[in-house]
Amino acid sequence: MKYLILFFLVCPIVAFAEDGTGTGGSIIDAISEMVSFISDGVYETADNILQRIAFWYIIWSIEAKLFFLDIAVGIAEFFVSSLGISEALDAALSAIDPKISEFIFYLRIPEAFNIILSAHVTRYIMSMI
């Protein structure tokens, strides 16, 4: 009895309903469709699932890296501002000749020095993460 129930669960009843016009399926067609699903459909389904998992992992890892980069930049900015190097550099440049100081500020050398220092501190903090 349970084999008969299993047979009807596996084989669709539509396969037995041949109406003579050729539109209905046969049991052989139903079995061949099941075999083709097992041989091809399972692979395609598993492939789609693995593609989605890989996509979610890549997106998650990029978002995590951006999150940690934002934290590292905040720490680096706080570190550079707490050192007071840019203020010390401004004080040192104000002590020299005004024309030379003006030329140095025109070339934005203090900003470049601050950017380079921030980049080094950020790289150091990112190596810790």
Secondary structure as GFF3:
##gff-version 3
##sequence-region A 1 129
A	DSSP	alpha_helix	2	10	.	.	.	ID=ss1
A	DSSP	three_ten_helix	13	16	.	.	.	ID=ss2
A	DSSP	alpha_helix	27	36	.	.	.	ID=ss3
A	DSSP	pi_helix	37	41	.	.	.	ID=ss4
A	DSSP	alpha_helix	42	83	.	.	.	ID=ss5
A	DSSP	alpha_helix	85	94	.	.	.	ID=ss6
A	DSSP	alpha_helix	98	106	.	.	.	ID=ss7
A	DSSP	alpha_helix	109	128	.	.	.	ID=ss8
###
